[in-house]
């Protein structure tokens, strides 16, 4: 097990709803991204968080940095309450993205069952010079562009793709 590992996550959507992308980028340049042909920005944000947790089951102290307060609050504050209320919000409205919340609960509970500490979530400001967040944004936007072409897929440096150099921000005009 590694001691501590930082990943940044992000989601992107062309229109909202529309073609959606998600991504995580680690402090060592490992990354993963994926596309969903029809989704929302919040779906992209939740998928980035979910995949970051699922892809790092061997990391004891996983720190996830996200620019989405929605994703952070969903994971830290809301998902268990939604489940207790039968997938209703505190106002009684149906909870959105239940399938992803269920998967996040499974991922969190699997860490706990393995004796691992909970994931630490940190909020970072998007588009503010945070290099890992900039890379996660770049990967998520790219994935949403694939989704706009009707391609639903996922890519990762944990598979056949190269790591990225996270010592500098991506050159994507942002």
Order of alpha helices (4+ residues) and beta strands (2+ residues): beta-beta-beta-alpha-beta-alpha-alpha-alpha-beta-alpha-beta
